[in-house]
């Protein structure tokens, strides 16, 4: 039936049925929407990358972060040798390879994210170093504004350099601007440009401790302890932290205390200072200049102060030619070699460092040590081998240490071309021998592995790199002694200890004193962090004011005739701090 207004009118039963149908339809739509929200459409599944695909991505990243385009090209060309690549993966690599061939052909090098010619890169380094030197002159004249502006410009000019940002970090220590947040930012920038820079790791930890950020401080010092556990500043600062914790100045939990104390495990007992001797405060380390900041052909900075940045092994593969780990050398400016066949340390020259394998060659003509015997064939999986070398504890011993292990895996792309051995640890840069006394590999430190595995660069890569760098290289053809003891005696002489150093450039002391140490003392109180005042601890004190609330009669309720009560807050000067919000630091009084 129709009303005069044109609306259809249904009887009551039909109306109920329509309401039920509409309700069911609405519920169905809601349910479908909720299920759709919980279960994403199958047309866009998420796939996790396999090990080989992850290795390809890692190789691309290493190519982008390499110092020279020729190194990047070598990384991708080595990647193409993997027979397990699919056609799609191979095309992906070849597509990337074209750009690197052009860059390598033009002999480009990396400066920050830019690929420039060697000449342009050298000019950038030279200009940045000039700006840094000028900034140090401004610092000596206490013109801090000009010093800061010059260092910031130097950081932009040479995006590989670390000197400018390191000095900016030092300018924000308590001896100068006392801004640990800014100092932390600059030291992190240094570590992004020059990974494992020892002074930056130490100073970053101190900036974090100033901010009560203990977890990143532990991480920075732990890495420093892995690289150079005998660094005196590390032991000094950790002991000072323990003393401040004992005095309830820097509270530490039991777990935090245990983790900090573990940093001293690798330090000889006689080198750990007493708590009494650390009362002078923290020790910030001065700048250690890496090789990348020294222009080619120029002399290294000469302050007379040196920092040991690496200690490991190498072994003689030809008269005066030593192979070792590239990661061990790092960014060292000076390399010294010692051997049981010589007295004292000998100067070594870097002949070449591989851009895609953890291999470097040193030349030391004064070294009188016999070469080892290199294997001509690759070992098989499961073969018994021996790792040899000298640890920190036996660095001066005449005989090298021996560690028996097995080949757990042959070189793969996923392991960056390394053999894997089933050993918990070994000697960085030391040789890996088969049962016949031939070297089948070299202990590598350039790849992160589980605790029960170590990596080794295969001999084929060692020989190929040696021949590429030195065309006259030829492995030893001398007969191998049949007696194990005789072979081990030869290897003990052929295995050398390598020490790496960077020159230290101290800043002018803020108080004008002459600088004779590698560190800058920070005696600023750890309780107040310098101002000699603390925030008032009186109950209710907020910036020197204490709030008090009382109820007052604001008027009458016109309906009920009752008083209207309104709370009113009044502020009075705090009696503890006399309204200043600060109280004198009890340690600084």
C-alpha positions in Angstrom: 0.0 0.0 0.0 1.1 3.6 -0.7 0.7 6.6 1.6 0.0 9.9 0.1 3.6 10.9 0.7 4.8 8.2 -1.6 6.5 5.9 1.0 6.0 2.1 0.8 4.6 0.6 4.0 5.2 -3.1 4.7 3.4 -5.2 7.2 5.1 -5.9 10.5 6.2 -9.5 9.6 7.8 -8.5 6.3 9.5 -5.6 8.0 11.1 -7.9 10.6 12.4 -10.2 7.8 14.0 -7.3 6.0 15.6 -6.1 9.2 17.0 -9.6 9.8 18.4 -9.9 6.2 20.0 -6.4 6.5 21.5 -7.3 9.9 23.0 -10.6 8.6 24.4 -8.8 5.5 26.0 -6.1 7.7 27.6 -8.7 10.1 28.9 -10.6 7.1 30.5 -7.5 5.7 32.1 -6.7 9.1 33.4 -10.2 9.6 34.8 -10.3 6.1 36.6 -7.0 6.7 38.0 -8.2 10.0 39.2 -11.5 8.5 40.7 -9.5 5.6 42.5 -7.3 8.1 43.9 -10.3 9.9 44.9 -12.2 6.8 46.7 -10.0 4.2 46.0 -10.8 0.5 47.9 -13.7 -0.8 48.8 -11.7 -3.9 51.6 -9.9 -1.9 53.4 -12.6 0.1 56.6 -11.7 2.0 59.7 -13.7 1.2 62.8 -14.0 3.3 66.0 -13.9 1.4 68.1 -17.0 1.2 71.8 -17.2 2.3 73.1 -16.6 -1.2 70.9 -13.6 -1.8 72.0 -12.2 1.5 75.6 -12.7 0.5 75.0 -10.9 -2.8 73.5 -7.9 -0.9 76.4 -7.9 1.5 78.8 -8.0 -1.5 77.0 -5.0 -3.0 77.3 -3.1 0.3 81.0 -3.9 0.6 81.5 -2.7 -3.0 79.9 0.6 -2.2 82.0 1.1 1.0 85.3 0.0 -0.6 88.0 2.7 -0.8 88.8 2.2 -4.5 86.6 1.3 -7.5 89.1 -1.4 -8.5 88.4 -3.1 -5.2 84.7 -2.9 -5.7 85.1 -4.4 -9.2 87.1 -7.3 -7.7 84.4 -8.0 -5.1 81.7 -8.4 -7.8 83.9 -10.3 -10.2 84.7 -12.8 -7.4 81.0 -13.0 -6.7 80.3 -14.0 -10.3 82.6 -17.0 -9.9 80.0 -18.8 -7.7 78.5 -21.6 -9.8 75.4 -21.7 -7.6 74.1 -18.3 -8.9 70.8 -18.4 -10.7 70.4 -16.7 -14.1 68.4 -13.9 -12.4 71.1 -13.4 -9.8 73.8 -13.4 -12.4 72.1 -10.8 -14.4 71.6 -8.7 -11.3 75.4 -8.8 -10.6 76.3 -8.1 -14.2 74.1 -5.1 -14.3 75.8 -3.7 -11.3 79.2 -4.7 -12.7 79.0 -2.3 -15.7 79.1 0.9 -13.5 82.0 -0.4 -11.5 84.0 -1.3 -14.6 83.7 2.3 -15.8 84.7 3.7 -12.3 87.6 1.3 -12.1 88.7 2.2 -15.6 88.8 5.9 -14.5 90.7 4.8 -11.3 88.1 6.5 -9.1 88.3 6.4 -5.3 85.6 6.9 -2.7 85.3 10.1 -0.7 82.2 9.9 1.5 79.5 8.9 -1.0 81.3 10.5 -4.0 83.5 8.6 -6.4 86.3 11.0 -7.5 89.7 10.8 -9.1 92.8 10.2 -7.1 93.9 13.8 -7.7 90.6 15.3 -6.5 90.7 13.1 -3.4 94.3 14.1 -2.6 93.3 17.8 -2.9 90.3 17.3 -0.5 92.6 15.6 2.1 95.2 18.4 1.7 92.6 21.1 2.1 90.9 19.5 5.1 94.3 19.0 6.8 95.1 22.6 6.3 91.8 23.6 7.9 92.5 21.3 10.8 96.0 22.8 11.3 94.5 26.3 11.2 91.8 25.3 13.7 94.5 24.1 16.1 96.2 27.5 15.9 92.8 29.1 16.7 92.4 26.7 19.6 95.8 27.7 21.0 94.7 31.4 20.8 91.4 30.4 22.6 89.4 31.5 19.5 86.9 28.7 20.0 84.4 30.0 17.5 86.8 30.1 14.6 88.2 26.8 15.7 84.8 25.2 15.6 83.9 26.7 12.2 87.1 25.6 10.7 86.7 22.0 11.9 83.1 21.8 10.7 84.2 23.0 7.2 87.1 20.4 7.2 84.6 17.6 8.0 82.5 18.6 5.0 85.5 19.0 2.6 86.9 15.5 3.3 84.1 13.1 4.1 86.5 10.3 4.7 88.6 12.2 7.2 88.2 11.8 11.0 90.5 14.5 12.4 88.0 17.3 12.3 85.1 15.4 13.9 87.4 13.9 16.5 88.6 17.3 17.6 85.0 18.6 17.6 84.3 15.8 20.0 87.2 16.7 22.2 86.0 20.4 22.2 82.8 19.2 23.9 84.5 17.3 26.7 84.3 18.8 30.2 87.7 20.5 29.8 86.2 22.7 27.1 82.4 23.1 26.3 81.3 20.3 28.6 78.6 19.0 26.3 78.7 15.2 26.3 75.7 14.9 24.0 77.5 16.8 21.3 80.7 15.0 21.9 79.0 11.6 21.6 77.5 12.6 18.2 81.0 13.6 16.8 82.7 10.5 18.1 80.0 8.3 16.5 80.6 10.1 13.3 84.3 9.3 13.5 83.5 5.6 14.0 81.2 5.6 11.0 84.1 6.9 8.9 86.9 4.9 10.5 85.6 1.8 12.2 87.4 0.6 15.3 89.3 3.9 15.9 90.6 3.2 19.4 90.6 6.8 20.9 87.1 7.4 19.6 85.8 4.2 21.2 87.3 5.3 24.6 86.0 8.8 24.4 82.6 7.7 23.2 82.2 5.6 26.3 83.2 8.5 28.5 80.6 10.8 26.9 78.0 8.1 27.4 78.9 7.7 31.1 78.6 11.4 31.6 75.0 11.1 30.4 74.4 8.0 32.6 74.1 5.9 29.4 75.9 2.8 30.6 74.9 0.2 28.0 76.5 2.0 25.0 79.6 2.8 27.2 80.0 -1.0 27.8 79.7 -1.7 24.1 82.3 0.8 23.1 84.8 -0.3 25.8 84.2 -4.0 25.0 85.2 -3.4 21.4 88.2 -1.5 22.5 89.2 -4.4 24.8 88.9 -6.8 21.8 91.2 -4.6 19.7 93.8 -3.5 22.2 93.1 -4.9 25.7 96.4 -3.5 27.0 95.5 0.1 26.3 96.4 1.9 29.6 93.6 4.4 29.4 91.0 1.6 29.2 92.2 0.0 32.5 92.5 3.4 34.1 89.0 4.5 33.2 87.3 1.2 34.2 89.0 1.2 37.6 88.0 4.9 38.1 84.4 3.9 37.3 84.5 1.1 39.8 85.8 3.5 42.4 83.1 6.1 41.7 80.5 3.3 41.9 81.9 2.2 45.3 81.5 5.8 46.5 77.8 5.8 45.3 78.5 8.6 42.8 77.7 6.4 39.7 75.3 3.7 40.7 75.8 0.4 39.0 73.7 -2.8 39.2 75.4 -6.1 39.9 75.1 -7.1 36.2 76.6 -3.8 35.0 79.4 -4.0 37.5 80.2 -7.6 36.4 80.2 -6.5 32.7 82.6 -3.6 33.3 84.9 -5.8 35.4 85.0 -8.3 32.5 86.8 -5.6 30.4 89.9 -6.0 32.5 90.3 -9.8 31.9 92.8 -9.3 29.1 94.9 -6.7 31.0 98.0 -8.0 32.8 97.6 -7.8 36.5 100.6 -5.5 36.9 99.0 -3.0 34.5 95.8 -2.5 36.4 96.0 0.7 38.5 94.8 1.0 42.0 91.6 2.9 42.8 93.6 5.5 44.7 95.7 6.3 41.6 92.6 7.2 39.5 91.5 10.1 41.6 92.5 12.6 38.9 89.4 11.7 36.9 88.7 10.3 33.5 91.2 10.1 30.7 90.1 11.2 27.2 92.5 9.9 24.6 94.0 12.4 22.1 93.7 12.0 18.3 95.5 9.0 16.7 95.9 9.8 13.0 94.9 6.9 10.7 96.7 6.2 7.4 93.7 7.4 5.4 94.2 10.9 6.8 97.9 11.1 5.7 98.2 12.3 2.1 100.2 10.0 -0.1 103.9 11.1 -0.2 103.6 13.3 2.9 105.3 12.6 6.2 103.4 11.4 9.2 102.6 13.7 12.2 105.6 13.6 14.6 104.7 14.3 18.2 106.8 11.5 19.6 103.7 9.8 21.0 102.4 6.6 19.4 99.3 4.4 20.0 99.4 0.6 19.4 96.3 -0.2 17.4 96.9 -3.9 16.6 98.9 -6.9 17.6 98.9 -10.2 15.6 100.8 -12.6 13.4 102.2 -12.9 9.9 104.4 -15.4 8.2 107.2 -15.2 5.6 106.2 -16.5 2.2 109.4 -15.3 0.4 112.6 -13.7 1.6 111.7 -10.3 3.2 108.0 -10.7 2.2 105.3 -11.3 4.9 101.7 -12.1 4.5 99.2 -11.1 7.2 95.6 -10.0 7.9 94.4 -6.8 6.3 92.0 -6.3 9.2 94.9 -6.6 11.6 96.8 -3.7 10.0 93.6 -1.6 9.8 94.5 2.0 9.3 97.9 1.8 10.9 100.5 4.4 9.8 103.6 2.5 11.2 104.0 -1.3 11.2 106.8 -3.1 13.2 107.9 -6.7 12.9 109.6 -8.8 15.5 110.9 -12.4 15.1 112.9 -14.9 17.1 115.6 -14.6 14.4 116.1 -10.8 15.0 116.6 -8.6 18.0 114.2 -5.7 18.5 111.5 -4.5 16.2 112.0 -3.9 12.5 110.3 -1.4 10.2 107.9 -3.0 7.7 106.5 -1.4 4.5 103.0 -2.0 3.3 103.3 -3.5 -0.2 99.6 -4.0 -0.8 96.2 -4.8 0.8 93.4 -6.7 -0.9 90.1 -4.9 -1.2 88.0 -8.0 -1.1 90.0 -10.6 0.9 91.5 -10.3 4.3 95.0 -10.3 3.0 97.9 -7.8 3.1 101.6 -8.0 2.1 104.5 -6.4 4.1 108.1 -6.1 3.0 110.9 -6.1 5.5 114.3 -6.5 3.9 116.1 -6.7 7.2 114.1 -9.8 8.3 116.2 -12.9 8.2 113.5 -15.6 8.5 112.9 -18.7 6.4 109.8 -18.9 4.1 107.1 -21.4 4.7 105.9 -24.1 2.2 102.7 -23.2 0.4 100.2 -26.0 -0.6 99.6 -26.4 -4.3 96.2 -28.1 -3.8 93.2 -27.2 -1.8 92.4 -29.3 1.3 89.3 -31.5 1.6 86.4 -31.0 4.0 87.1 -32.7 7.3 90.9 -32.7 6.8 93.0 -32.4 9.9 94.9 -29.2 10.0 97.0 -27.2 12.5 96.8 -23.5 13.3 100.0 -21.8 14.5 100.9 -18.5 15.9 101.7 -16.5 19.0 99.0 -15.1 21.3 99.5 -12.0 23.5 100.6 -14.2 26.3 103.4 -15.8 24.2 104.2 -12.9 21.9 107.9 -13.0 22.8 108.2 -16.8 23.0 110.7 -18.6 20.7 108.3 -21.4 19.8 104.9 -20.7 18.2 101.8 -22.2 19.7 100.0 -25.1 18.0 96.2 -25.6 17.8 94.8 -28.8 16.2 91.5 -28.5 14.3 89.6 -29.7 11.2 88.3 -28.1 8.0 84.6 -27.7 8.7 83.6 -26.0 5.4 85.3 -25.2 2.2 85.2 -21.6 0.8 81.7 -20.3 -0.1 80.2 -17.0 -1.2 78.1 -16.9 2.0 81.3 -17.0 4.1 83.0 -14.4 1.9 85.4 -16.9 0.3 86.8 -18.2 3.6 87.4 -21.8 4.8 85.8 -22.5 8.1 87.6 -24.4 10.8 86.1 -26.0 14.0 88.2 -24.2 16.5 87.1 -21.6 19.2 90.0 -19.3 18.5 93.3 -19.0 16.8 96.1 -16.6 16.0 95.1 -13.7 13.6 97.4 -13.6 10.6 98.9 -17.0 11.4 99.3 -20.0 9.0 97.0 -23.0 8.8 99.0 -26.2 8.0 98.0 -29.6 6.6 99.5 -32.8 8.0 102.4 -32.6 5.5 103.5 -29.2 6.6 102.1 -27.1 3.7 100.2 -23.9 4.4 96.6 -24.3 3.2 95.4 -21.0 4.5 95.8 -17.9 6.8 93.8 -17.2 9.9 91.4 -14.3 9.1 89.8 -11.7 11.4 87.6 -10.2 8.7 84.4 -12.3 9.0 82.0 -12.7 12.0 81.6 -16.3 12.9 80.0 -18.4 15.7 82.1 -19.0 18.8 83.2 -22.5 17.7 84.3 -21.5 14.2 87.3 -19.5 12.8 87.8 -18.4 9.2 90.9 -18.8 7.0 91.8 -17.3 3.6 92.7 -20.2 1.3 96.3 -20.4 0.0 95.1 -20.0 -3.6 93.9 -16.5 -2.7 97.2 -15.7 -0.9 99.3 -16.8 -3.9 97.1 -15.0 -6.4 97.3 -11.7 -4.4 101.1 -12.0 -3.9 101.7 -12.5 -7.6 99.4 -9.6 -8.5 101.2 -7.2 -6.1 104.8 -8.5 -6.7 105.3 -10.0 -10.2 108.6 -11.5 -9.1 107.1 -13.5 -6.2 107.7 -17.3 -6.2 106.8 -19.6 -3.4 109.5 -21.7 -1.7 110.6 -24.9 -3.4 112.9 -26.0 -0.6 112.4 -29.6 0.6 110.2 -30.1 3.6 111.8 -31.9 6.6 110.1 -35.2 7.4 110.3 -34.8 11.1 107.5 -32.9 12.7 109.7 -31.2 15.2 112.0 -29.9 12.5 109.1 -28.5 10.5 107.6 -26.8 13.6 111.0 -25.2 14.3 111.1 -23.7 10.8 107.5 -22.3 11.2 108.4 -20.9 14.6 111.1 -18.8 12.9 108.9 -17.9 9.9 106.0 -16.7 12.0 106.5 -13.1 13.0 104.8 -10.8 15.5 103.3 -7.7 13.9 102.6 -4.5 15.9 100.6 -1.6 14.3 100.8 2.0 15.4 99.2 5.4 14.8 100.9 8.7 15.7 99.1 10.7 18.4 98.5 14.4 17.9 97.8 16.1 21.3 95.7 19.3 21.6 97.0 22.3 23.5 96.1 22.0 27.2 93.2 24.3 28.2 95.3 25.7 31.0 98.4 26.2 28.9 100.5 23.3 30.3 102.8 21.4 28.0 101.3 18.1 26.8 103.5 15.0 27.4 100.8 12.3 27.6 98.4 10.6 25.2 95.4 11.6 27.2 93.5 14.7 28.4 92.6 14.5 32.1 89.0 15.2 33.1 88.8 15.9 36.8 85.3 17.3 36.7 83.0 16.0 39.4 80.9 13.0 38.4 78.1 14.0 40.8 77.3 17.4 39.4 79.2 17.1 36.0 80.9 20.4 36.5 78.5 23.2 37.6 79.3 22.5 41.3 75.6 22.6 42.0 72.9 19.9 42.1 69.1 20.2 41.7 67.4 20.8 45.0 66.2 17.5 46.4 63.7 19.0 48.9 60.3 17.4 48.7 58.0 19.3 46.4 60.7 21.8 45.2 60.4 22.6 41.6 62.9 25.2 40.3 63.1 26.7 43.8 59.4 26.9 44.4 57.2 24.8 46.6 53.5 24.6 45.7 50.9 24.7 48.5 47.2 24.3 47.8 44.4 25.6 50.1 40.6 25.8 49.7 38.9 29.2 49.6 35.2 30.3 49.4 34.6 31.6 45.9 30.9 32.5 46.4 27.5 31.1 47.1 25.5 28.6 45.1 22.4 30.6 44.0 20.2 27.5 44.0 21.3 25.6 47.1 22.7 28.5 49.0 25.9 26.7 49.9 29.4 28.1 49.8 31.3 27.3 46.6 34.8 26.0 47.5 37.7 26.5 45.0 41.3 25.2 45.4 44.0 27.9 45.1 47.7 27.0 44.6 50.3 29.4 46.0 54.1 29.2 45.5 56.6 29.9 48.2 60.4 29.9 48.0 62.1 26.6 49.0 63.8 26.9 52.3 66.5 24.3 51.4 67.7 26.1 48.3 66.5 29.6 49.1 64.5 29.7 45.9 67.4 29.0 43.5 66.5 25.4 42.8 70.1 24.4 43.3 72.2 23.3 46.2 76.0 23.1 46.4 77.5 19.8 45.3 78.7 18.0 48.5 81.8 16.7 46.6 82.8 20.1 45.3 82.5 22.1 48.5 
